[in-house]
Amino acid sequence: MGLIEDKALVEAALFVSGRPLSVKEISKALGIKSLDYIEKLIELIAAEYAERNSAIEVVRVLGDKYVMQVKQEYSQMVVQLMPRPDLRTGELKTLALIAYLQPIEQSKLVKLRGSQVYEHIKRLLEMGLVYAEPYERTKILGTTQKFAELYGFPENDPLIIKEAFKKVVHAEYSDLISKIEKEQKNENTK
């Protein structure tokens, strides 16, 4: 194939994947052996999108991967149209609280939402949207890179994610947030 066809193939791969791809993954999937050539094609595609001031961009993430995504300034306007994993309402609420309060102790989340949280967390862990690390007699929970990719964040930065979830969580749980913030102030003063 020629340059135009190869570039179109790489663009198609980035588009349909819906997740960051490494040059090696693209090479293997498309049968193009030269990794340098693929990188040059990606650079050409990224430059074309940037040149026409598109709402879509191709960017390098996670060190060695590339993703086609909606630019941050447009993503908040279209976020409600994005496909989401098949999560039930309770699981979504638990995920929103984890995203907003991370890192949060699982025991505190159970106090806030009840024992059904254990099942929610189990499902979120299976889907790779959250992590759980042992901490004393409980676990510390937070979002993963997969979560960040799926929900359109440039990286899994808790501060950026917390800010984005602030409106959602405060609208749904205003009294709960007040209670959490009071508890955190009391813990900090001890």
matplotlib code that plots the C-alpha trace (Angstrom):
import matplotlib.pyplot as plt

x = [0.0, 1.0, 1.4, -2.2, -3.7, -1.3, -2.2, -5.9, -5.4, -3.6, -6.3, -9.0, -7.2, -6.9, -10.6, -12.1, -10.0, -11.5, -8.4, -4.7, -2.7, 1.0, 2.9, 3.6, -0.1, -0.8, 2.0, 0.8, -2.9, -2.2, 0.8, 3.1, 6.5, 8.3, 7.6, 9.2, 7.0, 3.9, 5.1, 5.6, 2.0, 0.6, 2.5, 1.0, -2.5, -2.1, -0.8, -3.8, -6.3, -4.4, -4.1, -7.8, -8.6, -10.6, -12.4, -10.6, -6.9, -4.4, -2.0, 0.7, -0.3, 1.1, 4.5, 4.4, 0.7, -1.4, -5.1, -7.6, -9.9, -12.1, -10.2, -10.7, -12.4, -15.2, -15.3, -17.4, -20.0, -20.5, -19.7, -23.4, -23.2, -20.2, -20.6, -20.2, -19.8, -22.9, -23.1, -26.1, -27.1, -25.7, -22.4, -22.2, -22.8, -20.1, -17.7, -18.5, -17.8, -14.5, -13.5, -14.4, -13.0, -10.0, -8.0, -10.7, -10.8, -13.3, -14.6, -15.5, -17.3, -19.3, -20.3, -21.4, -23.3, -24.0, -22.9, -24.0, -20.8, -18.8, -20.5, -20.1, -16.4, -16.0, -17.6, -15.6, -12.4, -13.3, -13.9, -10.5, -12.1, -10.8, -7.8, -7.8, -4.7, -4.5, -4.4, -4.5, -7.8, -9.4, -8.4, -7.6, -9.7, -9.0, -9.5, -7.3, -5.8, -8.6, -11.1, -9.3, -9.3, -12.9, -14.1, -12.0, -9.3, -5.8, -4.3, -5.4, -4.8, -7.0, -7.1, -8.4, -10.9, -12.1, -12.7, -14.7, -16.8, -17.4, -20.7, -22.1, -21.2, -22.3, -25.6, -26.3, -24.8, -24.7, -25.5, -23.1, -20.3, -20.8, -20.6, -17.4, -15.8, -16.5, -15.0, -11.9, -11.5, -11.9, -9.3, -6.9, -7.2, -6.3]
y = [0.0, 3.6, 6.4, 7.7, 4.2, 3.4, 6.8, 6.1, 2.6, 4.0, 6.7, 4.1, 2.0, 4.9, 5.8, 2.4, 1.3, 3.9, 3.5, 4.4, 2.1, 1.5, 1.7, -2.0, -2.8, -0.8, -2.5, -6.0, -5.2, -3.6, -5.7, -2.7, -3.7, -0.3, 1.3, 4.5, 4.7, 4.2, 7.0, 9.3, 8.5, 9.2, 12.6, 13.4, 12.5, 14.6, 17.5, 17.4, 17.5, 20.4, 22.3, 22.4, 23.2, 20.1, 19.1, 15.8, 15.4, 12.6, 12.8, 10.7, 9.4, 7.0, 7.4, 5.3, 5.2, 7.3, 8.0, 9.8, 11.8, 14.8, 17.9, 18.7, 22.0, 20.1, 16.9, 18.4, 19.6, 16.1, 13.9, 12.8, 11.3, 9.2, 5.4, 4.1, 0.7, -1.1, 0.0, 0.0, 3.3, 2.2, 1.2, 4.6, 6.4, 4.5, 5.1, 8.8, 9.0, 7.1, 9.4, 12.5, 11.3, 9.4, 8.1, 6.9, 4.0, 1.3, 1.3, 5.0, 4.4, 1.6, 4.0, 6.5, 4.2, 1.0, -2.6, -2.9, -1.0, -4.2, -5.6, -2.3, -2.3, -5.9, -5.1, -1.9, -3.8, -6.5, -3.8, -2.2, 1.2, 1.3, 0.0, -1.3, -1.4, -3.0, -0.4, -1.4, -3.3, -1.9, -0.9, 2.4, 3.0, 5.2, 5.4, 3.7, 4.8, 2.8, 5.0, 8.1, 6.9, 5.8, 9.1, 11.3, 12.5, 13.1, 11.2, 9.6, 12.7, 12.7, 16.5, 16.9, 14.0, 15.4, 18.8, 17.3, 15.2, 18.0, 19.2, 15.7, 14.6, 17.8, 17.8, 14.2, 14.1, 17.7, 16.6, 13.6, 15.9, 18.3, 15.3, 14.0, 17.5, 17.9, 14.5, 15.3, 18.6, 16.8, 14.2, 17.0, 18.8, 15.7]
z = [0.0, -0.4, 2.1, 1.8, 2.4, 5.2, 6.9, 6.5, 8.0, 11.1, 11.4, 11.3, 13.9, 16.3, 15.7, 16.2, 19.2, 21.5, 23.7, 23.6, 21.3, 21.2, 17.9, 18.3, 18.7, 15.5, 13.7, 14.6, 13.8, 10.4, 9.3, 8.9, 10.1, 10.5, 13.9, 12.8, 9.7, 11.9, 14.3, 11.3, 10.0, 13.5, 13.5, 10.0, 11.2, 14.4, 12.4, 10.0, 12.9, 14.5, 11.3, 10.7, 14.3, 14.7, 18.0, 17.6, 18.4, 18.3, 21.3, 22.9, 26.3, 28.9, 27.5, 24.4, 23.3, 21.1, 21.3, 19.2, 21.4, 21.7, 22.9, 26.6, 25.8, 23.9, 25.9, 28.8, 26.3, 24.8, 27.8, 28.1, 24.6, 25.2, 25.5, 29.0, 30.5, 31.4, 35.1, 37.3, 39.0, 42.4, 40.8, 39.0, 42.3, 44.0, 41.1, 41.2, 45.0, 44.6, 41.8, 43.8, 47.2, 46.1, 47.7, 50.0, 52.5, 51.6, 55.2, 54.9, 51.6, 53.2, 56.1, 53.5, 51.1, 52.9, 52.5, 48.9, 48.1, 48.5, 45.4, 43.5, 44.3, 43.2, 39.8, 39.4, 40.1, 37.6, 35.0, 35.8, 36.6, 40.2, 42.2, 45.8, 47.9, 51.3, 54.1, 57.8, 58.1, 55.0, 51.5, 49.8, 46.6, 43.6, 39.9, 37.3, 34.0, 32.3, 34.1, 32.9, 29.3, 29.3, 30.8, 28.6, 31.0, 29.6, 32.6, 35.8, 37.9, 41.0, 41.2, 37.6, 38.1, 41.4, 39.9, 37.0, 39.4, 41.9, 40.3, 39.9, 43.4, 45.1, 43.3, 44.2, 47.7, 49.1, 52.7, 52.4, 51.2, 54.1, 56.5, 54.8, 54.8, 58.5, 59.3, 57.3, 59.1, 62.5, 61.5, 60.3, 63.6, 65.7]

ax = plt.figure().add_subplot(projection="3d")
ax.plot(x, y, z, "-o")
ax.set_aspect("equal")
plt.show()
